[in-house]
Amino acid sequence: MSNALTHAELASLIKTRAGITVDPQEMADRPTVTFEEFGIDSLGLLGIVGELENRHATRITAGAEMSRTPAEFLDVVNASLATKAGA
């Protein structure tokens, strides 16, 4: 079973932590669109990172909250989760 964060899970976290509805397919289809263009600020990202750290009982690589795009965020988070799984 993979712990990798998906676009759908990220969209759900954005809704619950930042209060913004984002179409997961749009995130997948438009990887260069920034969080800012979706209306998500740095505090929203901090909330998402905190939730992920709680769920997975691990520290997410520093810088995830500074990701500019959902694609970049998924890369950073999934690398952190893969590192934990390999530990």
CYANA upper distance limits for C-alpha pairs under 8 A (distance plus 0.5 A):
  3 ASN  CA     78 ASN  CA      8.30
  3 ASN  CA     81 LEU  CA      7.16
  3 ASN  CA     82 ALA  CA      8.12
  4 ALA  CA     78 ASN  CA      5.80
  4 ALA  CA     81 LEU  CA      7.35
  4 ALA  CA     82 ALA  CA      8.08
  5 LEU  CA      9 GLU  CA      6.74
  5 LEU  CA     10 LEU  CA      7.30
  5 LEU  CA     74 LEU  CA      7.04
  5 LEU  CA     77 VAL  CA      7.81
  5 LEU  CA     78 ASN  CA      6.69
  6 THR  CA     10 LEU  CA      6.64
  6 THR  CA     74 LEU  CA      7.91
  7 HIS  CA     11 ALA  CA      6.56
  7 HIS  CA     24 PRO  CA      5.59
  7 HIS  CA     25 GLN  CA      7.82
  7 HIS  CA     27 MET  CA      7.26
  7 HIS  CA     28 ALA  CA      7.07
  7 HIS  CA     74 LEU  CA      8.38
  8 ALA  CA     12 SER  CA      6.79
  8 ALA  CA     24 PRO  CA      5.52
  8 ALA  CA     25 GLN  CA      8.30
  9 GLU  CA     13 LEU  CA      6.73
 10 LEU  CA     14 ILE  CA      6.59
 10 LEU  CA     24 PRO  CA      8.08
 11 ALA  CA     15 LYS  CA      6.75
 11 ALA  CA     21 THR  CA      7.59
 11 ALA  CA     22 VAL  CA      6.10
 11 ALA  CA     23 ASP  CA      7.16
 11 ALA  CA     24 PRO  CA      6.02
 12 SER  CA     16 THR  CA      6.79
 13 LEU  CA     17 ARG  CA      6.17
 13 LEU  CA     18 ALA  CA      8.15
 13 LEU  CA     48 ILE  CA      6.61
 14 ILE  CA     18 ALA  CA      5.60
 14 ILE  CA     19 GLY  CA      6.99
 14 ILE  CA     20 ILE  CA      6.51
 14 ILE  CA     21 THR  CA      7.48
 14 ILE  CA     22 VAL  CA      7.82
 14 ILE  CA     40 ILE  CA      8.45
 14 ILE  CA     44 GLY  CA      7.82
 14 ILE  CA     45 LEU  CA      8.50
 14 ILE  CA     48 ILE  CA      7.34
 15 LYS  CA     19 GLY  CA      5.06
 15 LYS  CA     20 ILE  CA      5.28
 15 LYS  CA     21 THR  CA      5.69
 15 LYS  CA     22 VAL  CA      7.80
 16 THR  CA     20 ILE  CA      8.30
 17 ARG  CA     44 GLY  CA      6.76
 17 ARG  CA     47 GLY  CA      6.26
 17 ARG  CA     48 ILE  CA      6.51
 18 ALA  CA     40 ILE  CA      7.36
 18 ALA  CA     43 LEU  CA      8.50
 18 ALA  CA     44 GLY  CA      5.21
 18 ALA  CA     45 LEU  CA      8.20
 18 ALA  CA     47 GLY  CA      7.89
 18 ALA  CA     48 ILE  CA      8.38
 20 ILE  CA     39 GLY  CA      7.86
 20 ILE  CA     40 ILE  CA      7.83
 22 VAL  CA     26 GLU  CA      8.18
 22 VAL  CA     27 MET  CA      8.21
 22 VAL  CA     38 PHE  CA      7.61
 23 ASP  CA     27 MET  CA      7.09
 24 PRO  CA     28 ALA  CA      6.82
 25 GLN  CA     29 ASP  CA      6.46
 26 GLU  CA     30 ARG  CA      6.32
 27 MET  CA     31 PRO  CA      6.45
 27 MET  CA     33 VAL  CA      7.94
 27 MET  CA     70 PRO  CA      7.14
 27 MET  CA     71 ALA  CA      8.11
 28 ALA  CA     71 ALA  CA      8.11
 31 PRO  CA     69 THR  CA      7.43
 31 PRO  CA     70 PRO  CA      7.38
 31 PRO  CA     71 ALA  CA      5.95
 32 THR  CA     69 THR  CA      6.75
 32 THR  CA     71 ALA  CA      7.94
 33 VAL  CA     37 GLU  CA      6.97
 33 VAL  CA     38 PHE  CA      8.22
 33 VAL  CA     69 THR  CA      6.55
 33 VAL  CA     70 PRO  CA      8.24
 34 THR  CA     38 PHE  CA      7.19
 34 THR  CA     68 ARG  CA      5.87
 34 THR  CA     69 THR  CA      4.80
 34 THR  CA     70 PRO  CA      7.44
 35 PHE  CA     39 GLY  CA      6.78
 35 PHE  CA     40 ILE  CA      5.61
 35 PHE  CA     41 ASP  CA      7.46
 35 PHE  CA     68 ARG  CA      6.49
 35 PHE  CA     69 THR  CA      5.85
 35 PHE  CA     70 PRO  CA      7.04
 36 GLU  CA     40 ILE  CA      5.74
 36 GLU  CA     41 ASP  CA      6.64
 36 GLU  CA     68 ARG  CA      8.19
 40 ILE  CA     44 GLY  CA      6.46
 40 ILE  CA     45 LEU  CA      7.76
 41 ASP  CA     45 LEU  CA      7.06
 42 SER  CA     46 LEU  CA      6.68
 42 SER  CA     65 GLU  CA      7.03
 42 SER  CA     66 MET  CA      7.58
 43 LEU  CA     47 GLY  CA      6.81
 44 GLY  CA     48 ILE  CA      6.88
 45 LEU  CA     49 VAL  CA      6.64
 45 LEU  CA     65 GLU  CA      5.67
 45 LEU  CA     66 MET  CA      8.37
 46 LEU  CA     50 GLY  CA      6.60
 46 LEU  CA     65 GLU  CA      6.01
 47 GLY  CA     51 GLU  CA      6.69
 48 ILE  CA     52 LEU  CA      6.74
 49 VAL  CA     53 GLU  CA      6.64
 49 VAL  CA     60 ILE  CA      7.44
 49 VAL  CA     64 ALA  CA      7.69
 49 VAL  CA     65 GLU  CA      7.12
 50 GLY  CA     54 ASN  CA      6.74
 51 GLU  CA     55 ARG  CA      6.64
 52 LEU  CA     56 HIS  CA      6.52
 52 LEU  CA     60 ILE  CA      8.15
 53 GLU  CA     57 ALA  CA      5.96
 53 GLU  CA     58 THR  CA      5.66
 53 GLU  CA     59 ARG  CA      5.98
 53 GLU  CA     60 ILE  CA      6.65
 54 ASN  CA     58 THR  CA      7.65
 56 HIS  CA     81 LEU  CA      8.42
 58 THR  CA     81 LEU  CA      8.41
 58 THR  CA     84 LYS  CA      7.76
 59 ARG  CA     80 SER  CA      8.25
 60 ILE  CA     64 ALA  CA      7.56
 60 ILE  CA     77 VAL  CA      6.71
 60 ILE  CA     80 SER  CA      6.10
 60 ILE  CA     81 LEU  CA      7.98
 61 THR  CA     76 VAL  CA      7.31
 61 THR  CA     77 VAL  CA      7.44
 61 THR  CA     80 SER  CA      6.25
 63 GLY  CA     67 SER  CA      7.11
 63 GLY  CA     76 VAL  CA      8.44
 64 ALA  CA     73 PHE  CA      6.20
 64 ALA  CA     76 VAL  CA      6.40
 64 ALA  CA     77 VAL  CA      7.09
 65 GLU  CA     73 PHE  CA      8.14
 67 SER  CA     72 GLU  CA      6.29
 67 SER  CA     73 PHE  CA      5.75
 68 ARG  CA     72 GLU  CA      7.25
 68 ARG  CA     73 PHE  CA      7.93
 69 THR  CA     73 PHE  CA      6.71
 70 PRO  CA     74 LEU  CA      6.54
 71 ALA  CA     75 ASP  CA      6.76
 72 GLU  CA     76 VAL  CA      6.81
 73 PHE  CA     77 VAL  CA      6.56
 74 LEU  CA     78 ASN  CA      6.25
 75 ASP  CA     79 ALA  CA      6.54
 76 VAL  CA     80 SER  CA      6.84
 77 VAL  CA     81 LEU  CA      6.72
 78 ASN  CA     82 ALA  CA      6.46
 79 ALA  CA     83 THR  CA      6.64
 80 SER  CA     84 LYS  CA      6.86
 81 LEU  CA     85 ALA  CA      6.70
 82 ALA  CA     86 GLY  CA      6.68
 83 THR  CA     87 ALA  CA      6.75
